[in-house]
Amino acid sequence: MRPIALVTGASAGIGVELARVFAAHGHELVLVARREDRLKALADEIAASGRPRPTVLALDLERRDAVAMLGAELSARGLEPAIVVNNAGFGLSGAAAKLDRDEQLGMIDLNVRALTELSLYFVDSVARHRGGILNVASVAAFLPGPGMAVYYASKAYVLSFSEALQCELAGRGIKVTALCPGPVQTEFQARSGMQLPSIARIFDLPPDRVAQIGYDGFMRGKRVVVAGANNRIMVFLLRFIPHAFLLRAVERRMGGTRAD
C-alpha cells in the first residue's frame, strides 16, 4: 500500500492551498471534494510542476456512507493515508431557529461527523507511517457564536476533539493538529452569507499563508496552530473576557440575529 496525504475540501480556498503546500513538500496526494472539474484542474497544475499527479475522488462527504466508499476506493488503488487533512466544511449565517434545519444538520454532518469518521477510520494506516491528522478548525472555536451558532459550535468540537485525540494517539507516533485560522477571503464567506466588518481586516490572512502556517505547525507536531499574530493575541485575550460580553459582541458583529 502506497502512503498518501488525503486532503478533503480540496476544490477551493484553504483546501487548494493545503494541497499545493503538501505537494510542494513531496507528498503524494489524494484530493477529495464534490466538484470534480476543480479537483482535476488542481491535479493538472500540481503535475505540471513536476510533482506526482494527485488522485482525484469526487465525493460528497455529507453522505453517511462516504468514508466507507472512500476507504474502499483507496484500497482498490493500493493507497493508504499516512496523513489525513480534514479541511472540508461550511458555515451558515443567521439565527439558528430561522435557518433551514436540514442545511444546519448537513453542516454538522460535514464539519463534525465526517471529520470524526475520517480521523478515526484511517488511524491504523496513519500509525503505520507515523503520520498525522490535520483538522481545520477556526478561531471561532474559542468563541460563542450567536448568528452562526451551529458553525461556531462545530469548530469548538473540532478543536476539543483534536486536542484530546492528540493525547490519545501520541503513543502510536501520530501527530494531531488543529489549525485555527481567522477570517480568510475564500468562497466560504459567500456560501455562509457572512459579512465581515472592516475591523476584521486586521485578522485576515490569505489562504496560501494560512496553509503554510498550518503545514509548518503540523510538521513540528504542534497541537493547536492559530494562524497569524493578531489572531494569536486575540485568542490569548479571550480567556480574560466574560462570555456574556463576548456573546453581545459577536451578536453585534453579526448584525443582530435573535429569533424572537
Phi, psi and omega per residue, in radians:
M1 nan 2.246 -3.066
R2 -1.557 2.252 -3.106
P3 -1.298 2.420 3.135
I4 -2.399 2.896 2.951
A5 -1.803 2.119 -3.124
L6 -1.642 2.145 -3.113
V7 -2.107 2.041 3.102
T8 -1.647 2.781 -3.109
G9 1.070 0.657 -3.002
A10 -1.595 0.341 -3.104
S11 -1.722 -0.146 -3.096
A12 -2.844 2.852 2.935
G13 1.018 -2.373 -3.094
I14 -1.072 -0.601 -3.139
G15 -1.063 -0.743 3.087
V16 -1.063 -0.790 -3.087
E17 -1.209 -0.629 3.056
L18 -1.092 -0.725 3.101
A19 -1.069 -0.757 3.127
R20 -1.092 -0.739 -3.118
V21 -1.163 -0.809 3.139
F22 -1.103 -0.704 3.115
A23 -1.115 -0.727 -3.116
A24 -1.108 -0.419 3.122
H25 -1.706 0.291 2.957
G26 1.567 0.180 3.130
H27 -1.490 2.308 2.973
E28 -1.338 2.395 -2.952
L29 -2.017 2.623 2.805
V30 -2.085 2.154 -3.089
L31 -1.799 2.275 -3.099
V32 -2.230 2.278 3.021
A33 -3.008 3.107 3.135
R34 -1.398 -0.604 -2.976
R35 -1.563 1.677 -3.040
E36 -1.112 -0.636 -3.106
D37 -1.077 -0.696 3.131
R38 -1.223 -0.685 3.105
L39 -1.094 -0.731 -3.141
K40 -1.146 -0.671 3.110
A41 -1.111 -0.718 3.108
L42 -1.170 -0.724 3.110
A43 -1.072 -0.706 3.100
D44 -1.103 -0.733 3.140
E45 -1.077 -0.797 -3.124
I46 -1.140 -0.716 3.114
A47 -1.119 -0.652 -3.140
A48 -1.160 -0.383 3.116
S49 -1.431 -0.015 3.116
G50 1.696 0.042 3.103
R51 -1.588 2.818 3.070
P52 -1.012 2.414 -3.134
R53 -1.197 2.178 3.125
P54 -1.094 2.637 2.972
T55 -1.398 2.352 -3.097
V56 -1.907 2.218 3.091
L57 -2.257 1.894 3.106
A58 -1.431 2.023 -3.012
L59 -2.702 2.400 3.066
D60 -1.610 1.890 -3.061
L61 -1.286 -0.103 3.019
E62 -1.249 -0.343 3.116
R63 -1.148 2.433 -3.099
R64 -1.167 -0.429 -3.127
D65 -1.763 0.176 -3.001
A66 -1.121 -0.744 -3.067
V67 -1.213 -0.683 3.076
A68 -1.103 -0.708 3.085
M69 -1.095 -0.725 3.133
L70 -1.111 -0.783 3.121
G71 -1.054 -0.742 3.136
A72 -1.145 -0.690 -3.133
E73 -1.162 -0.718 3.112
L74 -1.131 -0.761 3.131
S75 -1.064 -0.715 -3.138
A76 -1.103 -0.463 -3.133
R77 -1.666 0.050 -3.138
G78 1.255 0.542 -3.094
L79 -2.070 2.601 3.004
E80 -2.581 2.476 -3.084
P81 -1.228 2.266 2.881
A82 -1.649 -0.451 3.100
I83 -2.375 2.356 3.054
V84 -2.022 2.129 3.103
V85 -1.935 1.852 -3.129
N86 -1.623 1.623 -3.132
N87 -1.904 -0.385 -3.063
A88 -1.034 2.359 3.109
G89 3.015 2.895 3.051
F90 -2.685 2.934 3.127
G91 -2.265 2.852 3.062
L92 -2.339 2.348 -3.115
S93 -1.779 2.325 3.140
G94 2.421 2.930 3.123
A95 -1.156 2.337 -3.055
A96 -1.005 -0.653 -3.111
A97 -1.265 -0.279 3.140
K98 -1.742 -0.478 -3.133
L99 -1.217 2.759 3.104
D100 -1.061 2.184 -3.056
R101 -1.147 -0.717 -3.124
D102 -1.138 -0.664 3.096
E103 -1.104 -0.695 3.134
Q104 -1.193 -0.660 3.076
L105 -1.180 -0.598 3.045
G106 -1.115 -0.619 3.072
M107 -1.101 -0.737 3.090
I108 -1.120 -0.714 3.116
D109 -1.009 -0.740 -3.086
L110 -1.432 -0.916 -3.035
N111 -1.211 -0.525 -3.020
V112 -2.006 -1.055 -3.018
R113 -1.141 -0.871 -3.103
A114 -1.124 -0.725 3.103
L115 -1.052 -0.743 3.129
T116 -1.125 -0.797 -3.105
E117 -1.133 -0.736 3.113
L118 -1.142 -0.640 3.127
S119 -1.130 -0.598 -3.060
L120 -1.651 -0.536 -3.032
Y121 -1.087 -0.646 -3.021
F122 -1.841 0.327 -3.092
V123 -0.985 -0.767 -3.086
D124 -1.101 -0.761 -3.138
S125 -1.221 -0.650 3.082
V126 -1.098 -0.716 3.133
A127 -1.139 -0.664 3.132
R128 -1.028 -0.588 -3.093
H129 -1.773 0.108 -3.109
R130 0.829 0.879 -3.117
G131 -1.717 -2.364 -3.092
G132 -3.023 -3.131 -3.108
I133 -2.249 2.178 3.088
L134 -1.983 1.942 -3.127
N135 -1.838 2.209 -3.138
V136 -1.518 1.933 3.071
A137 -1.773 -2.283 -3.104
S138 -3.061 2.769 2.977
V139 -1.123 -0.300 3.033
A140 -1.040 -0.389 3.135
A141 -1.106 -0.356 -3.084
F142 -1.669 0.043 -3.002
L143 -2.254 2.667 2.839
P144 -1.301 2.697 -2.978
G145 -2.346 1.039 3.032
P146 -1.038 2.264 -3.031
G147 1.822 -0.392 2.998
M148 -2.588 0.865 -2.928
A149 -1.002 -0.814 -3.075
V150 -1.237 -0.694 3.122
Y151 -1.088 -0.877 3.139
Y152 -1.023 -0.748 3.138
A153 -1.112 -0.663 -3.139
S154 -1.132 -0.652 3.139
K155 -1.315 -0.538 3.016
A156 -1.097 -0.675 3.066
Y157 -1.085 -0.813 -3.108
V158 -1.016 -0.771 -3.135
L159 -1.117 -0.874 -3.114
S160 -1.090 -0.801 -3.138
F161 -1.072 -0.772 -3.100
S162 -1.132 -0.742 -3.138
E163 -1.116 -0.758 3.132
A164 -1.162 -0.712 -3.121
L165 -1.133 -0.616 3.107
Q166 -1.040 -0.738 3.113
C167 -1.152 -0.719 -3.076
E168 -1.216 -0.598 -3.002
L169 -1.760 -0.088 -3.094
A170 -1.009 -0.632 -3.131
G171 -1.169 -0.274 3.095
R172 -1.719 0.167 3.108
G173 1.351 0.370 -3.102
I174 -1.792 2.234 3.010
K175 -1.498 2.446 2.997
V176 -2.307 2.189 -3.097
T177 -2.246 2.383 2.967
A178 -1.793 2.058 3.094
L179 -1.630 2.173 -3.063
C180 -2.089 1.543 3.057
P181 -1.403 2.776 2.939
G182 -1.571 -2.584 3.119
P183 -1.084 2.331 3.095
V184 -2.352 2.243 -3.095
Q185 -1.353 1.658 3.123
T186 -2.416 -3.034 3.085
E187 -1.144 -0.270 -3.136
F188 -0.948 -0.780 -3.104
Q189 -1.075 -0.712 -3.121
A190 -1.132 -0.745 -3.116
R191 -1.234 -0.651 -3.075
S192 -1.343 -0.380 -3.046
G193 1.379 0.237 -3.086
M194 -1.315 2.334 3.032
Q195 -1.992 1.903 -3.078
L196 -1.487 2.379 3.062
P197 -1.211 2.831 -3.076
S198 -1.084 -0.522 -3.139
I199 -1.120 -0.395 -3.130
A200 -1.124 -0.281 -3.118
R201 -1.103 -0.438 -3.137
I202 -1.253 -0.276 3.112
F203 -1.792 -0.081 -3.029
D204 -1.330 2.427 3.010
L205 -2.324 2.571 3.057
P206 -1.200 2.634 -3.068
P207 -1.069 -0.561 3.127
D208 -1.172 -0.612 3.101
R209 -1.208 -0.716 3.092
V210 -1.049 -0.767 -3.126
A211 -1.083 -0.752 -3.137
Q212 -1.154 -0.728 3.094
I213 -1.075 -0.754 3.131
G214 -1.107 -0.759 3.131
Y215 -1.098 -0.820 -3.102
D216 -1.073 -0.769 3.133
G217 -1.144 -0.709 3.106
F218 -1.073 -0.809 -3.110
M219 -1.161 -0.455 3.065
R220 -1.442 -0.084 3.116
G221 1.396 0.412 3.132
K222 -1.260 2.446 -3.119
R223 -1.297 -0.748 -3.139
V224 -2.308 2.300 3.100
V225 -2.153 1.935 3.037
V226 -1.668 2.093 -3.007
A227 -1.441 2.082 3.053
G228 1.772 2.375 -3.085
A229 -1.080 -0.751 -3.132
N230 -1.114 -0.653 3.094
N231 -1.178 -0.660 3.113
R232 -1.133 -0.707 3.091
I233 -1.108 -0.767 -3.139
M234 -1.065 -0.799 -3.123
V235 -1.095 -0.685 3.093
F236 -1.086 -0.765 -3.083
L237 -1.243 -0.468 -3.092
L238 -1.027 -0.543 -3.101
R239 -1.140 -0.285 -3.105
F240 -1.774 -0.017 -3.067
I241 -1.823 2.235 3.134
P242 -1.034 2.491 -3.123
H243 -1.088 -0.566 3.130
A244 -1.054 -0.696 3.092
F245 -1.181 -0.762 3.139
L246 -1.070 -0.716 3.121
L247 -1.012 -0.806 -3.141
R248 -1.154 -0.698 -3.115
A249 -1.132 -0.787 3.139
V250 -1.158 -0.699 3.134
E251 -1.086 -0.718 3.108
R252 -1.129 -0.700 3.134
R253 -1.093 -0.618 -3.135
M254 -1.460 0.025 3.037
G255 1.516 0.203 3.125
G256 1.422 1.881 -3.002
T257 -2.355 0.499 -3.139
R258 -1.162 2.595 -3.078
A259 -1.505 -0.177 -3.085
D260 -1.558 nan nan
